[in-house]
């Protein structure tokens, strides 16, 4: 089954047969709950899927909006210093993604410093001489929780810690109090309409400990792009195993710590943002003995229009309120 918005059908000129069960209803207070407005999302019977052609395409598990540009990575490989020498650092020279990357990277030092202070307890607030001791933030997301976005059986091995500012679209005020500069960077993006504001929006410090991995999977939708700002990356060592499922780099060894999206494998570089489309199949690994630390946040795909974003937010809010996705509060 494929979940689609009526506005998406207008994009591709399709008409769906009458009598389909509505996925959500955007009824006003004066409307009956049984009434289905014209502008609603609908579950439709999708076509047969041919997934073994060897060509990598977006394959979200829940929702797909047709007509959006798609690439596994929206940033060029390598450190930002090398990228800036290229004509195109950001895919399509997209102004919104470029602005978001520049804003986050310009605050790299502050974000990294607050991670060490708030998560590791290394900073001014851990001064024992003045009798003040701030307890480090604790991980706040169970990646194996039932119904979670990352809860597939045997998806993870090792240890993956989250310290979240935004979890399932909801803010953590404790994070904001301990990491005010980091929170302000994210809030600035929201004011500019870039932050992905749905129950599937996340923003957190991602700590993948040594000898840990996240197996191949795809995200729930193609509505967002995910940004990684690497804060601590273990030094790469010579590797003997080839990059798995990497058709263009079969002869190259897999990096010690890295990410594969579709058929492209990348390494992280501290301070250099990586923007990816997680609706492609992707996997992450850390074969070192040290921790790999990122600041991760979700952005709206720049092709999703303002009016579509409002309808999408309403759709997911309705579904969450019904208990169909996530926890209802």
Rosetta blueprint (number, residue, H / E / L):
1 X L
2 X E
3 X E
4 X E
5 X E
6 X H
7 X H
8 X H
9 X H
10 X H
11 X H
12 X H
13 X L
14 X L
15 X L
16 X L
17 X L
18 X L
19 X L
20 X L
21 X L
22 X E
23 X L
24 X L
25 X L
26 X L
27 X L
28 X L
29 X L
30 X L
31 X L
32 X L
33 X L
34 X L
35 X L
36 X L
37 X L
38 X L
39 X L
40 X L
41 X E
42 X E
43 X E
44 X E
45 X L
46 X L
47 X L
48 X L
49 X L
50 X L
51 X L
52 X L
53 X L
54 X L
55 X L
56 X L
57 X L
58 X L
59 X L
60 X L
61 X L
62 X L
63 X E
64 X L
65 X L
66 X L
67 X L
68 X L
69 X L
70 X L
71 X L
72 X L
73 X E
74 X L
75 X E
76 X L
77 X L
78 X L
79 X L
80 X H
81 X H
82 X H
83 X H
84 X L
85 X L
86 X L
87 X L
88 X L
89 X L
90 X E
91 X H
92 X H
93 X H
94 X L
95 X H
96 X H
97 X H
98 X H
99 X H
100 X H
101 X H
102 X H
103 X H
104 X H
105 X H
106 X L
107 X L
108 X H
109 X H
110 X H
111 X H
112 X H
113 X H
114 X H
115 X H
116 X H
117 X H
118 X H
119 X L
120 X L
121 X L
122 X L
123 X L
124 X H
125 X H
126 X H
127 X L
128 X H
129 X H
130 X H
131 X L
132 X L
133 X L
134 X L
135 X L
136 X L
137 X L
138 X L
139 X L
140 X L
141 X L
142 X L
143 X L
144 X L
145 X L
146 X L
147 X L
148 X L
149 X L
150 X L
151 X L
152 X L
153 X L
154 X L
155 X L
156 X E
157 X E
158 X L
159 X L
160 X E
161 X E
162 X E
163 X E
164 X E
165 X E
166 X E
167 X E
168 X L
169 X L
170 X E
171 X E
172 X L
173 X H
174 X H
175 X H
176 X H
177 X H
178 X H
179 X L
180 X H
181 X H
182 X H
183 X H
184 X H
185 X H
186 X H
187 X H
188 X H
189 X H
190 X H
191 X H
192 X L
193 X L
194 X L
195 X E
196 X L
197 X L
198 X L
199 X L
200 X L
201 X L
202 X L
203 X E
204 X E
205 X E
206 X E
207 X E
208 X E
209 X L
210 X L
211 X L
212 X E
213 X E
214 X E
215 X E
216 X E
217 X E
218 X L
219 X L
220 X L
221 X E
222 X L
223 X L
224 X E
225 X E
226 X E
227 X E
228 X E
229 X E
230 X E
231 X E
232 X E
233 X L
234 X L
235 X L
236 X L
237 X L
238 X L
239 X L
240 X L
241 X L
242 X E
243 X L
244 X L
245 X L
246 X L
247 X L
248 X L
249 X L
250 X L
251 X L
252 X L
253 X E
254 X L
255 X L
256 X L
257 X E
258 X E
259 X E
260 X E
261 X E
262 X L
263 X L
264 X E
265 X E
266 X E
267 X L
268 X L
269 X E
270 X L
271 X L
272 X E
273 X E
274 X E
275 X E
276 X E
277 X L
278 X L
279 X L
280 X L
281 X L
282 X E
283 X E
284 X E
285 X E
286 X E
287 X L
288 X L
289 X L
290 X L
291 X L
292 X E
293 X E
294 X E
295 X E
296 X E
297 X E
298 X E
299 X E
300 X E
301 X L
302 X L
303 X L
304 X L
305 X L
306 X H
307 X H
308 X H
309 X H
310 X H
311 X H
312 X H
313 X H
314 X H
315 X H
316 X H
317 X H
318 X H
319 X H
320 X H
321 X H
322 X L
323 X L
324 X L
325 X L
326 X L
327 X L
328 X L
329 X L
